[in-house]
């Protein structure tokens, strides 16, 4: 039996008195496209930072593709592609050099040109990333995350800084990766953009996962019509106190 | 055999350094800084003064520039967020430290190697053929010294949370006190501990004084290179050491052979121990930094 792509149990992170993430229990099955939603500061980035071993948990456990994300980093990251949030690229290095770093470290055999073609950046392959716009940096990071055909693709706020073409491109990439069989886990605070791509969404609010399920199931729970958006669901659920709701998918 | 996992990172670090103009400005600066024959050192060393040029090139200016080329290597990536790419790769955090140290060392060694070749050619033409073994020996110890400095700066860069702090520690503490000013600071420390006043022109035959002086990586480096030069047991610049040894001359430099003239010298003052000191500077700060870097939050 294949282990879940992501599984957390009581995963918590505190900075002094501040609770950034409060006992998160979440399971993402292999092969699904999971939208991890919530407003800024809800704990989405904290969760991804924990899963990627950027930070260490205060308590709780997690498994990523069956690996311990903090003690088995090499085996884990070999199968994970990450497009981080709030990053800068290496200004003196070309797009090609960026991809070569990832390809060679992962010992993959991807062609940098082909990857850049997928994200519409092939014309800038030899240009230093210091000359890139924010949108181009985002596309480069997306290309880097695709190296080595990862089993799990983690995209942290992938729509940030992208024009409508870029947004459509991210959707296409997510669809293609999902068809290939990869699990896609992405976070977004721009709720409107996730309806089309997600199999399932989880809404994080003030460090708590307040609801999780498919969009139709969530609409039912909230007594909303079939054209209601994630935004509507979110407004209803966060109006008043955050309550834990489990929705059957 | 497969390349180590950190090899692509090391290559990226070296390439980034070698692509910046600042790195290559180092080469001509080191030539100008290193070239400086004196009558006394020529009299004592003959054509091997050229080997001494490499030692001078390796002192003061080189450590300063190597620190400048390295001190932001990790904190900058942490602040900018590009560290998220490295941490997301199949690398342990220790791999990241090793890749940084190896890559930046290579990036800093190449301009130094260029300047050493130029100094060798100039010196060889002007002062005749020097001992190639001594030249290579001093060259290799300088390469080791560069790696040690990169390791120290990387360690500081890995544990700090602010660029200001790492700048203060490395340039105010490590460079100013321990590298540039250690002859003064170390002797004051000795006097404070023992209560003995030190006349710099005629230092006491006390092993502790020389051991304290040798604690500085810069002086340890010069002790080893003076040893290779066959000059004397001292952490001073070869021109000063030569002056101390020269009859009828004196200068405020600490030379074991002169201070202990005839008396037995403690075994721990042997030059090979200075090599060990240098190696420990390369290993211990990085090991301590690794301990913290492996456990901390990096985003």
Interface residues (C-beta under 8 A of the other chain):
Chain A: X49 X52 X53 X54 X55 X56 X73 X74 X75 X76 X77 X78 X80 X82 X84 X86 X87 X88 X89 X90 X92 X93 X97 X98 X100 X101 X102 X104 X105 X106 X107 X141 X144
Chain B: X2 X5 X7 X8 X9 X11 X12 X15 X16 X19 X20 X80 X81 X82 X84 X85 X87 X88 X89 X90 X91 X92 X93 X295 X296 X297 X298 X299
